[in-house]
Amino acid sequence: MNKICPSECSSILNQGNAIILDIREQFEYDAVHINSLHIPMAQVAERVEELKKFDKVIVMCQSGKRAEALVNFLETEYGLVNLIQMDGGIMGWKEKVDATLKFD
């Protein structure tokens, strides 16, 4: 599994056909979010085809634990190879990329 820190995301996003996939629950996303594709973790398996069109999918959650579990699941069960886990999740993004994020 590939992991990156939040500050590395921008260089990957600038390389081309990449997206950040936010897998947090709706209430977490509503509290604070960044420019990303939002699919709650429980819905990802039924929407996995949407992820295949990207060269790279950076998976994030609140702190990184759910993203790690989901990346492992998608690699094992669906054979996806375009996944990267963002270590630290939205909390890491606030710490390393955008300190102005406000959590409601």
C-alpha positions in Angstrom: 0.0 0.0 0.0 1.2 3.5 -0.9 1.0 6.2 1.8 1.7 9.8 1.5 1.5 12.8 3.9 -1.0 15.6 3.2 1.7 18.0 2.0 2.6 15.5 -0.8 -0.9 15.4 -2.2 -0.7 18.6 -4.1 2.3 17.4 -6.2 0.4 14.1 -7.0 -2.8 16.1 -7.9 -0.8 18.3 -10.2 0.6 15.3 -12.1 -2.6 14.7 -13.9 -5.7 12.5 -13.5 -5.8 12.2 -9.7 -8.5 12.8 -7.1 -8.8 12.9 -3.3 -11.5 10.5 -2.2 -13.0 11.5 1.2 -14.6 8.5 2.8 -15.9 10.1 6.0 -19.5 10.0 7.0 -21.8 12.8 5.8 -21.8 14.6 9.2 -18.0 14.6 9.2 -17.8 15.9 5.7 -20.4 18.6 6.5 -18.3 19.8 9.5 -15.2 20.4 7.3 -14.1 19.3 3.9 -11.6 20.1 1.1 -12.0 19.9 -2.6 -12.5 16.1 -3.0 -14.9 13.4 -4.2 -17.1 12.5 -1.2 -18.2 8.8 -1.0 -18.9 7.6 2.5 -16.9 4.4 3.2 -20.0 2.2 3.3 -20.9 3.2 -0.3 -17.5 2.9 -1.9 -17.8 -0.8 -2.9 -21.0 -0.1 -4.8 -19.4 2.9 -6.5 -16.0 1.4 -7.2 -16.3 1.8 -10.9 -16.1 5.6 -10.4 -12.6 5.2 -9.0 -11.3 3.2 -12.0 -11.3 6.3 -14.3 -8.6 8.0 -12.3 -4.9 7.3 -12.6 -4.5 7.9 -8.8 -7.0 8.0 -6.0 -5.8 9.5 -2.7 -8.1 8.1 0.0 -8.6 10.1 3.1 -10.8 10.0 6.3 -10.6 11.8 9.6 -7.2 10.6 10.8 -6.1 7.9 8.4 -7.2 4.6 10.0 -10.4 4.0 7.9 -8.6 5.1 4.7 -5.9 2.4 5.4 -8.6 -0.3 5.9 -10.5 0.7 2.8 -7.4 0.8 0.6 -6.4 -2.7 1.8 -10.0 -3.9 1.1 -10.2 -2.4 -2.4 -6.7 -3.7 -3.4 -7.6 -7.2 -2.1 -11.2 -7.5 -3.2 -11.2 -5.4 -6.4 -7.6 -5.5 -7.5 -7.3 -1.7 -7.6 -3.7 -0.5 -8.0 -4.3 3.2 -8.3 -4.9 3.9 -4.6 -2.8 5.9 -2.2 -3.7 6.4 1.5 -3.3 9.9 2.8 -1.8 9.5 6.2 -3.3 11.8 8.9 -6.6 12.4 7.1 -8.3 15.8 7.3 -6.6 16.4 10.7 -3.2 16.1 8.9 -4.4 18.3 6.1 -5.2 21.0 8.6 -1.8 20.6 10.3 0.4 20.4 7.2 -1.5 22.1 4.4 -4.3 24.5 5.5 -4.4 25.7 9.1 -7.4 27.8 8.3 -9.8 24.9 8.1 -12.5 25.3 10.7 -14.2 22.2 12.2 -17.9 22.9 13.0 
